[in-house]
Amino acid sequence: MAAFERALSFHSGGQLRAAEAAYREAVESENPAIAPIAALGLANIFQDEGRLDEAEVAYRQALDDQEQGGLAAYGLGTTLEARG
């Protein structure tokens, strides 16, 4: 869980590039329980930066998780709405 913990720390500190890299690492290498949560954090960064195509992909990745599904569905909806 080290990558995910680093991602949270970077994200809360406003270090978005470092958070993005750590979230990506967590999505790719962490256990299946952490990957959807990390994908959600990654999607939030993308959406905040207006990177809507990337946000959509990451929200869809997080959507399969039962615990994160509601947040991912909301994020996906706002992303699609922002696209028009």
N, C-alpha and C positions, 0 to 999 in steps of 0.2 A: 504494500500500500504506500510505499514511499513516494512514488511518482504522483499519486493522487494528493497526498498530503502537501507535497511541494506545490502542486497546482493551486490548491486552495489558498496557500500562503501567498503565492505570487498574485493570484487574482484579487484577494482582499487588499493587497498592497498596491494595486494598480499597475503591476508589472505584467501587462497583457501578453507581450511576446513570450516571456518566460512561462507564464501560465499556459499559453497555448501549447508550447512545446511539452510541458509536463502533462497536460491533459492528453495530448496525442500519445505520449508514452504510456500513460495509464490505460487508455482505450486499447492499445495494441498488446500490452504485456501483462496487465493485471488480471486478476481472477474475474470470472464472468459476473460476479455480483457488483464489482466496482466499475466495469466498463460502461454500463449504461449511465451511471451517475457522472462519470468523466465525460461521456459524450454530451450530456446535458450542459455541463460547464463549458465545454468547447462551443456548443451551439450558442450559448448565451453571449460568449465573446464575439462570435461571428455576427450575431444579430446586432449587438451594440455597435459594431464597426460597419454595419451596412453590407456585410458580406453574405447576402441573403441566400445565394445558391449553396454555399457551404453550410450555412445555418440549417437549411432545409435537410440536407443530407444527415447532419449530426442529430437533429431532432428526430428524424425518422429512425435513426439507429437507436436512440434512447426510448422510442415509443414502444418497443417490444417488452420493456421491463414493466412488470406490474406496479412496482412501487413508484417509478418515475414516469409512468405512462401519462398520468394526468398533467403533470408539468410539461412533459414533452408535447402533448397534444395542444396545450395552450400556446406554447412557444411556436410550434409549427403553424398554428392558426394565425398568430400575429405576424409571422414571417410571410405567409402567403398573402395576408391582407396588405402588408407593406409593399409587396410586389405589384399589387393592383389587379 
